[in-house]
Amino acid sequence: MKITSTLFIYLIRRLMLHFMVIYGGLLGIVYVFEAVELLRRLAKRGGVDFDVLFVMTAYKLPEVGLQILPFGLFFACVFMLWN
């Protein structure tokens, strides 16, 4: 039973490492694209404050994060099993 639990802990640790890296990367990419989109929209009005822009983008990130969560987990599993 010790070998099985050791293998399980190793696989879970590898999966969580890959998941955090891939999910963080995906969230970073989404954050950049959302910030560019908001900047484009706010540039028409003029007087863009970058602090407000980045806070508005950060407020939208949890909603988008929940939508890309399955993809992050899928790619983490594929990458872990590929290695």
mmCIF file of the N, C-alpha and C atoms, coordinates in Angstrom:
data_MODEL
# 
_entry.id   MODEL 
# 
loop_
_atom_site.group_PDB 
_atom_site.id 
_atom_site.type_symbol 
_atom_site.label_atom_id 
_atom_site.label_alt_id 
_atom_site.label_comp_id 
_atom_site.label_asym_id 
_atom_site.label_entity_id 
_atom_site.label_seq_id 
_atom_site.pdbx_PDB_ins_code 
_atom_site.Cartn_x 
_atom_site.Cartn_y 
_atom_site.Cartn_z 
_atom_site.occupancy 
_atom_site.B_iso_or_equiv 
_atom_site.pdbx_formal_charge 
_atom_site.auth_seq_id 
_atom_site.auth_comp_id 
_atom_site.auth_asym_id 
_atom_site.auth_atom_id 
_atom_site.pdbx_PDB_model_num 
ATOM 1   N N  . MET A 1 1  ? 0.816   -1.194 0.000   1.00 0.00 ? 1  MET A N  1 
ATOM 2   C CA . MET A 1 1  ? 0.000   0.000  0.000   1.00 0.00 ? 1  MET A CA 1 
ATOM 3   C C  . MET A 1 1  ? 0.862   1.262  0.000   1.00 0.00 ? 1  MET A C  1 
ATOM 4   N N  . LYS A 1 2  ? 2.058   1.189  0.527   1.00 0.00 ? 2  LYS A N  1 
ATOM 5   C CA . LYS A 1 2  ? 2.938   2.355  0.588   1.00 0.00 ? 2  LYS A CA 1 
ATOM 6   C C  . LYS A 1 2  ? 3.383   2.786  -0.800  1.00 0.00 ? 2  LYS A C  1 
ATOM 7   N N  . ILE A 1 3  ? 3.624   1.856  -1.706  1.00 0.00 ? 3  ILE A N  1 
ATOM 8   C CA . ILE A 1 3  ? 4.049   2.200  -3.059  1.00 0.00 ? 3  ILE A CA 1 
ATOM 9   C C  . ILE A 1 3  ? 2.926   2.923  -3.791  1.00 0.00 ? 3  ILE A C  1 
ATOM 10  N N  . THR A 1 4  ? 1.715   2.469  -3.619  1.00 0.00 ? 4  THR A N  1 
ATOM 11  C CA . THR A 1 4  ? 0.584   3.094  -4.286  1.00 0.00 ? 4  THR A CA 1 
ATOM 12  C C  . THR A 1 4  ? 0.368   4.517  -3.781  1.00 0.00 ? 4  THR A C  1 
ATOM 13  N N  . SER A 1 5  ? 0.446   4.724  -2.491  1.00 0.00 ? 5  SER A N  1 
ATOM 14  C CA . SER A 1 5  ? 0.238   6.074  -1.964  1.00 0.00 ? 5  SER A CA 1 
ATOM 15  C C  . SER A 1 5  ? 1.392   6.996  -2.362  1.00 0.00 ? 5  SER A C  1 
ATOM 16  N N  . THR A 1 6  ? 2.599   6.472  -2.432  1.00 0.00 ? 6  THR A N  1 
ATOM 17  C CA . THR A 1 6  ? 3.737   7.275  -2.867  1.00 0.00 ? 6  THR A CA 1 
ATOM 18  C C  . THR A 1 6  ? 3.578   7.686  -4.318  1.00 0.00 ? 6  THR A C  1 
ATOM 19  N N  . LEU A 1 7  ? 3.170   6.760  -5.161  1.00 0.00 ? 7  LEU A N  1 
ATOM 20  C CA . LEU A 1 7  ? 2.932   7.062  -6.571  1.00 0.00 ? 7  LEU A CA 1 
ATOM 21  C C  . LEU A 1 7  ? 1.795   8.063  -6.728  1.00 0.00 ? 7  LEU A C  1 
ATOM 22  N N  . PHE A 1 8  ? 0.738   7.904  -5.955  1.00 0.00 ? 8  PHE A N  1 
ATOM 23  C CA . PHE A 1 8  ? -0.399  8.816  -6.015  1.00 0.00 ? 8  PHE A CA 1 
ATOM 24  C C  . PHE A 1 8  ? 0.013   10.238 -5.618  1.00 0.00 ? 8  PHE A C  1 
ATOM 25  N N  . ILE A 1 9  ? 0.778   10.348 -4.551  1.00 0.00 ? 9  ILE A N  1 
ATOM 26  C CA . ILE A 1 9  ? 1.239   11.670 -4.112  1.00 0.00 ? 9  ILE A CA 1 
ATOM 27  C C  . ILE A 1 9  ? 2.141   12.297 -5.161  1.00 0.00 ? 9  ILE A C  1 
ATOM 28  N N  . TYR A 1 10 ? 3.009   11.506 -5.762  1.00 0.00 ? 10 TYR A N  1 
ATOM 29  C CA . TYR A 1 10 ? 3.895   12.016 -6.807  1.00 0.00 ? 10 TYR A CA 1 
ATOM 30  C C  . TYR A 1 10 ? 3.090   12.528 -8.001  1.00 0.00 ? 10 TYR A C  1 
ATOM 31  N N  . LEU A 1 11 ? 2.110   11.763 -8.452  1.00 0.00 ? 11 LEU A N  1 
ATOM 32  C CA . LEU A 1 11 ? 1.304   12.168 -9.604  1.00 0.00 ? 11 LEU A CA 1 
ATOM 33  C C  . LEU A 1 11 ? 0.466   13.409 -9.303  1.00 0.00 ? 11 LEU A C  1 
ATOM 34  N N  . ILE A 1 12 ? -0.117  13.466 -8.125  1.00 0.00 ? 12 ILE A N  1 
ATOM 35  C CA . ILE A 1 12 ? -0.912  14.638 -7.750  1.00 0.00 ? 12 ILE A CA 1 
ATOM 36  C C  . ILE A 1 12 ? -0.033  15.872 -7.651  1.00 0.00 ? 12 ILE A C  1 
ATOM 37  N N  . ARG A 1 13 ? 1.158   15.721 -7.089  1.00 0.00 ? 13 ARG A N  1 
ATOM 38  C CA . ARG A 1 13 ? 2.074   16.862 -6.985  1.00 0.00 ? 13 ARG A CA 1 
ATOM 39  C C  . ARG A 1 13 ? 2.481   17.363 -8.366  1.00 0.00 ? 13 ARG A C  1 
ATOM 40  N N  . ARG A 1 14 ? 2.775   16.448 -9.282  1.00 0.00 ? 14 ARG A N  1 
ATOM 41  C CA . ARG A 1 14 ? 3.139   16.836 -10.642 1.00 0.00 ? 14 ARG A CA 1 
ATOM 42  C C  . ARG A 1 14 ? 1.957   17.508 -11.352 1.00 0.00 ? 14 ARG A C  1 
ATOM 43  N N  . LEU A 1 15 ? 0.761   16.952 -11.153 1.00 0.00 ? 15 LEU A N  1 
ATOM 44  C CA . LEU A 1 15 ? -0.426  17.525 -11.780 1.00 0.00 ? 15 LEU A CA 1 
ATOM 45  C C  . LEU A 1 15 ? -0.687  18.934 -11.270 1.00 0.00 ? 15 LEU A C  1 
ATOM 46  N N  . MET A 1 16 ? -0.577  19.155 -9.969  1.00 0.00 ? 16 MET A N  1 
ATOM 47  C CA . MET A 1 16 ? -0.817  20.478 -9.409  1.00 0.00 ? 16 MET A CA 1 
ATOM 48  C C  . MET A 1 16 ? 0.228   21.482 -9.878  1.00 0.00 ? 16 MET A C  1 
ATOM 49  N N  . LEU A 1 17 ? 1.470   21.045 -10.006 1.00 0.00 ? 17 LEU A N  1 
ATOM 50  C CA . LEU A 1 17 ? 2.516   21.931 -10.505 1.00 0.00 ? 17 LEU A CA 1 
ATOM 51  C C  . LEU A 1 17 ? 2.225   22.353 -11.939 1.00 0.00 ? 17 LEU A C  1 
ATOM 52  N N  . HIS A 1 18 ? 1.913   21.383 -12.785 1.00 0.00 ? 18 HIS A N  1 
ATOM 53  C CA . HIS A 1 18 ? 1.591   21.696 -14.175 1.00 0.00 ? 18 HIS A CA 1 
ATOM 54  C C  . HIS A 1 18 ? 0.330   22.549 -14.264 1.00 0.00 ? 18 HIS A C  1 
ATOM 55  N N  . PHE A 1 19 ? -0.655  22.253 -13.427 1.00 0.00 ? 19 PHE A N  1 
ATOM 56  C CA . PHE A 1 19 ? -1.898  23.015 -13.462 1.00 0.00 ? 19 PHE A CA 1 
ATOM 57  C C  . PHE A 1 19 ? -1.668  24.470 -13.087 1.00 0.00 ? 19 PHE A C  1 
ATOM 58  N N  . MET A 1 20 ? -0.894  24.707 -12.028 1.00 0.00 ? 20 MET A N  1 
ATOM 59  C CA . MET A 1 20 ? -0.660  26.087 -11.604 1.00 0.00 ? 20 MET A CA 1 
ATOM 60  C C  . MET A 1 20 ? 0.101   26.874 -12.670 1.00 0.00 ? 20 MET A C  1 
ATOM 61  N N  . VAL A 1 21 ? 1.065   26.238 -13.312 1.00 0.00 ? 21 VAL A N  1 
ATOM 62  C CA . VAL A 1 21 ? 1.838   26.931 -14.344 1.00 0.00 ? 21 VAL A CA 1 
ATOM 63  C C  . VAL A 1 21 ? 0.975   27.221 -15.567 1.00 0.00 ? 21 VAL A C  1 
ATOM 64  N N  . ILE A 1 22 ? 0.252   26.217 -16.044 1.00 0.00 ? 22 ILE A N  1 
ATOM 65  C CA . ILE A 1 22 ? -0.564  26.389 -17.255 1.00 0.00 ? 22 ILE A CA 1 
ATOM 66  C C  . ILE A 1 22 ? -1.735  27.328 -16.990 1.00 0.00 ? 22 ILE A C  1 
ATOM 67  N N  . TYR A 1 23 ? -2.411  27.163 -15.871 1.00 0.00 ? 23 TYR A N  1 
ATOM 68  C CA . TYR A 1 23 ? -3.559  28.019 -15.548 1.00 0.00 ? 23 TYR A CA 1 
ATOM 69  C C  . TYR A 1 23 ? -3.119  29.459 -15.309 1.00 0.00 ? 23 TYR A C  1 
ATOM 70  N N  . GLY A 1 24 ? -1.992  29.623 -14.641 1.00 0.00 ? 24 GLY A N  1 
ATOM 71  C CA . GLY A 1 24 ? -1.461  30.973 -14.450 1.00 0.00 ? 24 GLY A CA 1 
ATOM 72  C C  . GLY A 1 24 ? -1.083  31.624 -15.771 1.00 0.00 ? 24 GLY A C  1 
ATOM 73  N N  . GLY A 1 25 ? -0.505  30.844 -16.673 1.00 0.00 ? 25 GLY A N  1 
ATOM 74  C CA . GLY A 1 25 ? -0.168  31.370 -17.999 1.00 0.00 ? 25 GLY A CA 1 
ATOM 75  C C  . GLY A 1 25 ? -1.405  31.763 -18.785 1.00 0.00 ? 25 GLY A C  1 
ATOM 76  N N  . LEU A 1 26 ? -2.422  30.918 -18.742 1.00 0.00 ? 26 LEU A N  1 
ATOM 77  C CA . LEU A 1 26 ? -3.665  31.234 -19.441 1.00 0.00 ? 26 LEU A CA 1 
ATOM 78  C C  . LEU A 1 26 ? -4.324  32.483 -18.853 1.00 0.00 ? 26 LEU A C  1 
ATOM 79  N N  . LEU A 1 27 ? -4.335  32.588 -17.531 1.00 0.00 ? 27 LEU A N  1 
ATOM 80  C CA . LEU A 1 27 ? -4.907  33.784 -16.898 1.00 0.00 ? 27 LEU A CA 1 
ATOM 81  C C  . LEU A 1 27 ? -4.108  35.027 -17.253 1.00 0.00 ? 27 LEU A C  1 
ATOM 82  N N  . GLY A 1 28 ? -2.801  34.906 -17.346 1.00 0.00 ? 28 GLY A N  1 
ATOM 83  C CA . GLY A 1 28 ? -1.975  36.035 -17.738 1.00 0.00 ? 28 GLY A CA 1 
ATOM 84  C C  . GLY A 1 28 ? -2.270  36.497 -19.154 1.00 0.00 ? 28 GLY A C  1 
ATOM 85  N N  . ILE A 1 29 ? -2.429  35.542 -20.060 1.00 0.00 ? 29 ILE A N  1 
ATOM 86  C CA . ILE A 1 29 ? -2.751  35.878 -21.449 1.00 0.00 ? 29 ILE A CA 1 
ATOM 87  C C  . ILE A 1 29 ? -4.120  36.544 -21.529 1.00 0.00 ? 29 ILE A C  1 
ATOM 88  N N  . VAL A 1 30 ? -5.095  36.005 -20.807 1.00 0.00 ? 30 VAL A N  1 
ATOM 89  C CA . VAL A 1 30 ? -6.441  36.583 -20.805 1.00 0.00 ? 30 VAL A CA 1 
ATOM 90  C C  . VAL A 1 30 ? -6.413  37.982 -20.205 1.00 0.00 ? 30 VAL A C  1 
ATOM 91  N N  . TYR A 1 31 ? -5.617  38.182 -19.149 1.00 0.00 ? 31 TYR A N  1 
ATOM 92  C CA . TYR A 1 31 ? -5.519  39.499 -18.511 1.00 0.00 ? 31 TYR A CA 1 
ATOM 93  C C  . TYR A 1 31 ? -4.979  40.539 -19.493 1.00 0.00 ? 31 TYR A C  1 
ATOM 94  N N  . VAL A 1 32 ? -3.965  40.161 -20.240 1.00 0.00 ? 32 VAL A N  1 
ATOM 95  C CA . VAL A 1 32 ? -3.378  41.099 -21.211 1.00 0.00 ? 32 VAL A CA 1 
ATOM 96  C C  . VAL A 1 32 ? -4.398  41.452 -22.286 1.00 0.00 ? 32 VAL A C  1 
ATOM 97  N N  . PHE A 1 33 ? -5.083  40.446 -22.830 1.00 0.00 ? 33 PHE A N  1 
ATOM 98  C CA . PHE A 1 33 ? -6.063  40.718 -23.882 1.00 0.00 ? 33 PHE A CA 1 
ATOM 99  C C  . PHE A 1 33 ? -7.243  41.540 -23.372 1.00 0.00 ? 33 PHE A C  1 
ATOM 100 N N  . GLU A 1 34 ? -7.694  41.276 -22.148 1.00 0.00 ? 34 GLU A N  1 
ATOM 101 C CA . GLU A 1 34 ? -8.791  42.064 -21.578 1.00 0.00 ? 34 GLU A CA 1 
ATOM 102 C C  . GLU A 1 34 ? -8.349  43.508 -21.337 1.00 0.00 ? 34 GLU A C  1 
ATOM 103 N N  . ALA A 1 35 ? -7.112  43.689 -20.886 1.00 0.00 ? 35 ALA A N  1 
ATOM 104 C CA . ALA A 1 35 ? -6.619  45.050 -20.657 1.00 0.00 ? 35 ALA A CA 1 
ATOM 105 C C  . ALA A 1 35 ? -6.513  45.818 -21.972 1.00 0.00 ? 35 ALA A C  1 
ATOM 106 N N  . VAL A 1 36 ? -6.057  45.162 -23.020 1.00 0.00 ? 36 VAL A N  1 
ATOM 107 C CA . VAL A 1 36 ? -5.960  45.817 -24.326 1.00 0.00 ? 36 VAL A CA 1 
ATOM 108 C C  . VAL A 1 36 ? -7.351  46.171 -24.840 1.00 0.00 ? 36 VAL A C  1 
ATOM 109 N N  . GLU A 1 37 ? -8.311  45.279 -24.649 1.00 0.00 ? 37 GLU A N  1 
ATOM 110 C CA . GLU A 1 37 ? -9.683  45.542 -25.098 1.00 0.00 ? 37 GLU A CA 1 
ATOM 111 C C  . GLU A 1 37 ? -10.291 46.725 -24.333 1.00 0.00 ? 37 GLU A C  1 
ATOM 112 N N  . LEU A 1 38 ? -10.110 46.768 -23.025 1.00 0.00 ? 38 LEU A N  1 
ATOM 113 C CA . LEU A 1 38 ? -10.621 47.899 -22.252 1.00 0.00 ? 38 LEU A CA 1 
ATOM 114 C C  . LEU A 1 38 ? -9.904  49.191 -22.609 1.00 0.00 ? 38 LEU A C  1 
ATOM 115 N N  . LEU A 1 39 ? -8.623  49.102 -22.864 1.00 0.00 ? 39 LEU A N  1 
ATOM 116 C CA . LEU A 1 39 ? -7.869  50.290 -23.268 1.00 0.00 ? 39 LEU A CA 1 
ATOM 117 C C  . LEU A 1 39 ? -8.377  50.823 -24.598 1.00 0.00 ? 39 LEU A C  1 
ATOM 118 N N  . ARG A 1 40 ? -8.696  49.925 -25.507 1.00 0.00 ? 40 ARG A N  1 
ATOM 119 C CA . ARG A 1 40 ? -9.238  50.329 -26.801 1.00 0.00 ? 40 ARG A CA 1 
ATOM 120 C C  . ARG A 1 40 ? -10.589 51.018 -26.632 1.00 0.00 ? 40 ARG A C  1 
ATOM 121 N N  . ARG A 1 41 ? -11.432 50.458 -25.761 1.00 0.00 ? 41 ARG A N  1 
ATOM 122 C CA . ARG A 1 41 ? -12.746 51.061 -25.532 1.00 0.00 ? 41 ARG A CA 1 
ATOM 123 C C  . ARG A 1 41 ? -12.648 52.410 -24.832 1.00 0.00 ? 41 ARG A C  1 
ATOM 124 N N  . LEU A 1 42 ? -11.771 52.499 -23.845 1.00 0.00 ? 42 LEU A N  1 
ATOM 125 C CA . LEU A 1 42 ? -11.659 53.737 -23.077 1.00 0.00 ? 42 LEU A CA 1 
ATOM 126 C C  . LEU A 1 42 ? -10.879 54.819 -23.817 1.00 0.00 ? 42 LEU A C  1 
ATOM 127 N N  . ALA A 1 43 ? -10.116 54.457 -24.825 1.00 0.00 ? 43 ALA A N  1 
ATOM 128 C CA . ALA A 1 43 ? -9.349  55.454 -25.575 1.00 0.00 ? 43 ALA A CA 1 
ATOM 129 C C  . ALA A 1 43 ? -10.269 56.374 -26.365 1.00 0.00 ? 43 ALA A C  1 
ATOM 130 N N  . LYS A 1 44 ? -11.433 55.894 -26.734 1.00 0.00 ? 44 LYS A N  1 
ATOM 131 C CA . LYS A 1 44 ? -12.390 56.725 -27.460 1.00 0.00 ? 44 LYS A CA 1 
ATOM 132 C C  . LYS A 1 44 ? -12.908 57.867 -26.591 1.00 0.00 ? 44 LYS A C  1 
ATOM 133 N N  . ARG A 1 45 ? -13.002 57.630 -25.270 1.00 0.00 ? 45 ARG A N  1 
ATOM 134 C CA . ARG A 1 45 ? -13.533 58.639 -24.358 1.00 0.00 ? 45 ARG A CA 1 
ATOM 135 C C  . ARG A 1 45 ? -12.475 59.633 -23.922 1.00 0.00 ? 45 ARG A C  1 
ATOM 136 N N  . GLY A 1 46 ? -11.220 59.222 -23.928 1.00 0.00 ? 46 GLY A N  1 
ATOM 137 C CA . GLY A 1 46 ? -10.143 60.112 -23.500 1.00 0.00 ? 46 GLY A CA 1 
ATOM 138 C C  . GLY A 1 46 ? -9.988  60.112 -21.990 1.00 0.00 ? 46 GLY A C  1 
ATOM 139 N N  . GLY A 1 47 ? -8.846  60.560 -21.524 1.00 0.00 ? 47 GLY A N  1 
ATOM 140 C CA . GLY A 1 47 ? -8.607  60.645 -20.081 1.00 0.00 ? 47 GLY A CA 1 
ATOM 141 C C  . GLY A 1 47 ? -8.541  59.284 -19.412 1.00 0.00 ? 47 GLY A C  1 
ATOM 142 N N  . VAL A 1 48 ? -7.796  58.359 -19.980 1.00 0.00 ? 48 VAL A N  1 
ATOM 143 C CA . VAL A 1 48 ? -7.718  56.995 -19.449 1.00 0.00 ? 48 VAL A CA 1 
ATOM 144 C C  . VAL A 1 48 ? -6.765  56.967 -18.263 1.00 0.00 ? 48 VAL A C  1 
ATOM 145 N N  . ASP A 1 49 ? -7.232  56.487 -17.142 1.00 0.00 ? 49 ASP A N  1 
ATOM 146 C CA . ASP A 1 49 ? -6.405  56.289 -15.967 1.00 0.00 ? 49 ASP A CA 1 
ATOM 147 C C  . ASP A 1 49 ? -6.016  54.816 -15.905 1.00 0.00 ? 49 ASP A C  1 
ATOM 148 N N  . PHE A 1 50 ? -4.727  54.550 -15.972 1.00 0.00 ? 50 PHE A N  1 
ATOM 149 C CA . PHE A 1 50 ? -4.266  53.163 -16.073 1.00 0.00 ? 50 PHE A CA 1 
ATOM 150 C C  . PHE A 1 50 ? -4.514  52.361 -14.802 1.00 0.00 ? 50 PHE A C  1 
ATOM 151 N N  . ASP A 1 51 ? -4.514  53.021 -13.664 1.00 0.00 ? 51 ASP A N  1 
ATOM 152 C CA . ASP A 1 51 ? -4.821  52.309 -12.422 1.00 0.00 ? 51 ASP A CA 1 
ATOM 153 C C  . ASP A 1 51 ? -6.239  51.746 -12.449 1.00 0.00 ? 51 ASP A C  1 
ATOM 154 N N  . VAL A 1 52 ? -7.175  52.558 -12.891 1.00 0.00 ? 52 VAL A N  1 
ATOM 155 C CA . VAL A 1 52 ? -8.569  52.110 -12.993 1.00 0.00 ? 52 VAL A CA 1 
ATOM 156 C C  . VAL A 1 52 ? -8.706  51.016 -14.045 1.00 0.00 ? 52 VAL A C  1 
ATOM 157 N N  . LEU A 1 53 ? -7.981  51.165 -15.134 1.00 0.00 ? 53 LEU A N  1 
ATOM 158 C CA . LEU A 1 53 ? -8.023  50.163 -16.206 1.00 0.00 ? 53 LEU A CA 1 
ATOM 159 C C  . LEU A 1 53 ? -7.576  48.800 -15.707 1.00 0.00 ? 53 LEU A C  1 
ATOM 160 N N  . PHE A 1 54 ? -6.475  48.755 -14.972 1.00 0.00 ? 54 PHE A N  1 
ATOM 161 C CA . PHE A 1 54 ? -5.966  47.473 -14.493 1.00 0.00 ? 54 PHE A CA 1 
ATOM 162 C C  . PHE A 1 54 ? -6.840  46.877 -13.392 1.00 0.00 ? 54 PHE A C  1 
ATOM 163 N N  . VAL A 1 55 ? -7.464  47.733 -12.591 1.00 0.00 ? 55 VAL A N  1 
ATOM 164 C CA . VAL A 1 55 ? -8.388  47.227 -11.570 1.00 0.00 ? 55 VAL A CA 1 
ATOM 165 C C  . VAL A 1 55 ? -9.643  46.664 -12.226 1.00 0.00 ? 55 VAL A C  1 
ATOM 166 N N  . MET A 1 56 ? -10.152 47.340 -13.251 1.00 0.00 ? 56 MET A N  1 
ATOM 167 C CA . MET A 1 56 ? -11.329 46.832 -13.962 1.00 0.00 ? 56 MET A CA 1 
ATOM 168 C C  . MET A 1 56 ? -11.024 45.490 -14.625 1.00 0.00 ? 56 MET A C  1 
ATOM 169 N N  . THR A 1 57 ? -9.836  45.356 -15.168 1.00 0.00 ? 57 THR A N  1 
ATOM 170 C CA . THR A 1 57 ? -9.440  44.093 -15.776 1.00 0.00 ? 57 THR A CA 1 
ATOM 171 C C  . THR A 1 57 ? -9.310  43.003 -14.718 1.00 0.00 ? 57 THR A C  1 
ATOM 172 N N  . ALA A 1 58 ? -8.788  43.341 -13.560 1.00 0.00 ? 58 ALA A N  1 
ATOM 173 C CA . ALA A 1 58 ? -8.653  42.367 -12.480 1.00 0.00 ? 58 ALA A CA 1 
ATOM 174 C C  . ALA A 1 58 ? -10.017 41.916 -11.958 1.00 0.00 ? 58 ALA A C  1 
ATOM 175 N N  . TYR A 1 59 ? -11.003 42.816 -11.969 1.00 0.00 ? 59 TYR A N  1 
ATOM 176 C CA . TYR A 1 59 ? -12.343 42.437 -11.531 1.00 0.00 ? 59 TYR A CA 1 
ATOM 177 C C  . TYR A 1 59 ? -13.012 41.460 -12.500 1.00 0.00 ? 59 TYR A C  1 
ATOM 178 N N  . LYS A 1 60 ? -12.652 41.519 -13.762 1.00 0.00 ? 60 LYS A N  1 
ATOM 179 C CA . LYS A 1 60 ? -13.241 40.613 -14.744 1.00 0.00 ? 60 LYS A CA 1 
ATOM 180 C C  . LYS A 1 60 ? -12.531 39.252 -14.764 1.00 0.00 ? 60 LYS A C  1 
ATOM 181 N N  . LEU A 1 61 ? -11.335 39.191 -14.230 1.00 0.00 ? 61 LEU A N  1 
ATOM 182 C CA . LEU A 1 61 ? -10.525 37.976 -14.299 1.00 0.00 ? 61 LEU A CA 1 
ATOM 183 C C  . LEU A 1 61 ? -11.156 36.751 -13.614 1.00 0.00 ? 61 LEU A C  1 
ATOM 184 N N  . PRO A 1 62 ? -11.795 36.844 -12.447 1.00 0.00 ? 62 PRO A N  1 
ATOM 185 C CA . PRO A 1 62 ? -12.392 35.634 -11.860 1.00 0.00 ? 62 PRO A CA 1 
ATOM 186 C C  . PRO A 1 62 ? -13.487 35.008 -12.720 1.00 0.00 ? 62 PRO A C  1 
ATOM 187 N N  . GLU A 1 63 ? -14.279 35.837 -13.374 1.00 0.00 ? 63 GLU A N  1 
ATOM 188 C CA . GLU A 1 63 ? -15.331 35.303 -14.246 1.00 0.00 ? 63 GLU A CA 1 
ATOM 189 C C  . GLU A 1 63 ? -14.731 34.521 -15.407 1.00 0.00 ? 63 GLU A C  1 
ATOM 190 N N  . VAL A 1 64 ? -13.740 35.091 -16.030 1.00 0.00 ? 64 VAL A N  1 
ATOM 191 C CA . VAL A 1 64 ? -13.089 34.427 -17.151 1.00 0.00 ? 64 VAL A CA 1 
ATOM 192 C C  . VAL A 1 64 ? -12.285 33.229 -16.654 1.00 0.00 ? 64 VAL A C  1 
ATOM 193 N N  . GLY A 1 65 ? -11.728 33.339 -15.449 1.00 0.00 ? 65 GLY A N  1 
ATOM 194 C CA . GLY A 1 65 ? -10.969 32.234 -14.874 1.00 0.00 ? 65 GLY A CA 1 
ATOM 195 C C  . GLY A 1 65 ? -11.808 30.985 -14.681 1.00 0.00 ? 65 GLY A C  1 
ATOM 196 N N  . LEU A 1 66 ? -13.058 31.170 -14.289 1.00 0.00 ? 66 LEU A N  1 
ATOM 197 C CA . LEU A 1 66 ? -13.940 30.011 -14.145 1.00 0.00 ? 66 LEU A CA 1 
ATOM 198 C C  . LEU A 1 66 ? -14.275 29.377 -15.491 1.00 0.00 ? 66 LEU A C  1 
ATOM 199 N N  . GLN A 1 67 ? -14.302 30.179 -16.530 1.00 0.00 ? 67 GLN A N  1 
ATOM 200 C CA . GLN A 1 67 ? -14.603 29.637 -17.854 1.00 0.00 ? 67 GLN A CA 1 
ATOM 201 C C  . GLN A 1 67 ? -13.432 28.856 -18.438 1.00 0.00 ? 67 GLN A C  1 
ATOM 202 N N  . ILE A 1 68 ? -12.199 29.266 -18.120 1.00 0.00 ? 68 ILE A N  1 
ATOM 203 C CA . ILE A 1 68 ? -11.048 28.558 -18.682 1.00 0.00 ? 68 ILE A CA 1 
ATOM 204 C C  . ILE A 1 68 ? -10.486 27.497 -17.740 1.00 0.00 ? 68 ILE A C  1 
ATOM 205 N N  . LEU A 1 69 ? -11.084 27.326 -16.569 1.00 0.00 ? 69 LEU A N  1 
ATOM 206 C CA . LEU A 1 69 ? -10.624 26.321 -15.616 1.00 0.00 ? 69 LEU A CA 1 
ATOM 207 C C  . LEU A 1 69 ? -10.592 24.909 -16.201 1.00 0.00 ? 69 LEU A C  1 
ATOM 208 N N  . PRO A 1 70 ? -11.639 24.443 -16.884 1.00 0.00 ? 70 PRO A N  1 
ATOM 209 C CA . PRO A 1 70 ? -11.571 23.087 -17.452 1.00 0.00 ? 70 PRO A CA 1 
ATOM 210 C C  . PRO A 1 70 ? -10.459 22.923 -18.485 1.00 0.00 ? 70 PRO A C  1 
ATOM 211 N N  . PHE A 1 71 ? -10.199 23.970 -19.257 1.00 0.00 ? 71 PHE A N  1 
ATOM 212 C CA . PHE A 1 71 ? -9.145  23.883 -20.254 1.00 0.00 ? 71 PHE A CA 1 
ATOM 213 C C  . PHE A 1 71 ? -7.773  23.815 -19.587 1.00 0.00 ? 71 PHE A C  1 
ATOM 214 N N  . GLY A 1 72 ? -7.594  24.572 -18.527 1.00 0.00 ? 72 GLY A N  1 
ATOM 215 C CA . GLY A 1 72 ? -6.332  24.521 -17.792 1.00 0.00 ? 72 GLY A CA 1 
ATOM 216 C C  . GLY A 1 72 ? -6.085  23.147 -17.194 1.00 0.00 ? 72 GLY A C  1 
ATOM 217 N N  . LEU A 1 73 ? -7.124  22.551 -16.620 1.00 0.00 ? 73 LEU A N  1 
ATOM 218 C CA . LEU A 1 73 ? -6.993  21.217 -16.049 1.00 0.00 ? 73 LEU A CA 1 
ATOM 219 C C  . LEU A 1 73 ? -6.736  20.179 -17.130 1.00 0.00 ? 73 LEU A C  1 
ATOM 220 N N  . PHE A 1 74 ? -7.426  20.301 -18.256 1.00 0.00 ? 74 PHE A N  1 
ATOM 221 C CA . PHE A 1 74 ? -7.226  19.373 -19.363 1.00 0.00 ? 74 PHE A CA 1 
ATOM 222 C C  . PHE A 1 74 ? -5.798  19.429 -19.884 1.00 0.00 ? 74 PHE A C  1 
ATOM 223 N N  . PHE A 1 75 ? -5.295  20.643 -20.137 1.00 0.00 ? 75 PHE A N  1 
ATOM 224 C CA . PHE A 1 75 ? -3.942  20.770 -20.662 1.00 0.00 ? 75 PHE A CA 1 
ATOM 225 C C  . PHE A 1 75 ? -2.904  20.336 -19.637 1.00 0.00 ? 75 PHE A C  1 
ATOM 226 N N  . ALA A 1 76 ? -3.164  20.551 -18.354 1.00 0.00 ? 76 ALA A N  1 
ATOM 227 C CA . ALA A 1 76 ? -2.250  20.091 -17.313 1.00 0.00 ? 76 ALA A CA 1 
ATOM 228 C C  . ALA A 1 76 ? -2.186  18.570 -17.276 1.00 0.00 ? 76 ALA A C  1 
ATOM 229 N N  . CYS A 1 77 ? -3.344  17.913 -17.401 1.00 0.00 ? 77 CYS A N  1 
ATOM 230 C CA . CYS A 1 77 ? -3.370  16.437 -17.422 1.00 0.00 ? 77 CYS A CA 1 
ATOM 231 C C  . CYS A 1 77 ? -2.648  15.903 -18.647 1.00 0.00 ? 77 CYS A C  1 
ATOM 232 N N  . VAL A 1 78 ? -2.896  16.500 -19.780 1.00 0.00 ? 78 VAL A N  1 
ATOM 233 C CA . VAL A 1 78 ? -2.236  16.044 -21.011 1.00 0.00 ? 78 VAL A CA 1 
ATOM 234 C C  . VAL A 1 78 ? -0.725  16.224 -20.899 1.00 0.00 ? 78 VAL A C  1 
ATOM 235 N N  . PHE A 1 79 ? -0.291  17.375 -20.405 1.00 0.00 ? 79 PHE A N  1 
ATOM 236 C CA . PHE A 1 79 ? 1.138   17.633 -20.293 1.00 0.00 ? 79 PHE A CA 1 
ATOM 237 C C  . PHE A 1 79 ? 1.790   16.699 -19.279 1.00 0.00 ? 79 PHE A C  1 
ATOM 238 N N  . MET A 1 80 ? 1.107   16.441 -18.148 1.00 0.00 ? 80 MET A N  1 
ATOM 239 C CA . MET A 1 80 ? 1.663   15.552 -17.144 1.00 0.00 ? 80 MET A CA 1 
ATOM 240 C C  . MET A 1 80 ? 1.801   14.134 -17.683 1.00 0.00 ? 80 MET A C  1 
ATOM 241 N N  . LEU A 1 81 ? 0.779   13.647 -18.365 1.00 0.00 ? 81 LEU A N  1 
ATOM 242 C CA . LEU A 1 81 ? 0.834   12.285 -18.902 1.00 0.00 ? 81 LEU A CA 1 
ATOM 243 C C  . LEU A 1 81 ? 1.778   12.176 -20.098 1.00 0.00 ? 81 LEU A C  1 
ATOM 244 N N  . TRP A 1 82 ? 1.974   13.280 -20.781 1.00 0.00 ? 82 TRP A N  1 
ATOM 245 C CA . TRP A 1 82 ? 2.903   13.276 -21.910 1.00 0.00 ? 82 TRP A CA 1 
ATOM 246 C C  . TRP A 1 82 ? 4.336   13.115 -21.411 1.00 0.00 ? 82 TRP A C  1 
ATOM 247 N N  . ASN A 1 83 ? 4.633   13.726 -20.262 1.00 0.00 ? 83 ASN A N  1 
ATOM 248 C CA . ASN A 1 83 ? 5.981   13.604 -19.680 1.00 0.00 ? 83 ASN A CA 1 
ATOM 249 C C  . ASN A 1 83 ? 6.147   12.227 -19.078 1.00 0.00 ? 83 ASN A C  1 
# 
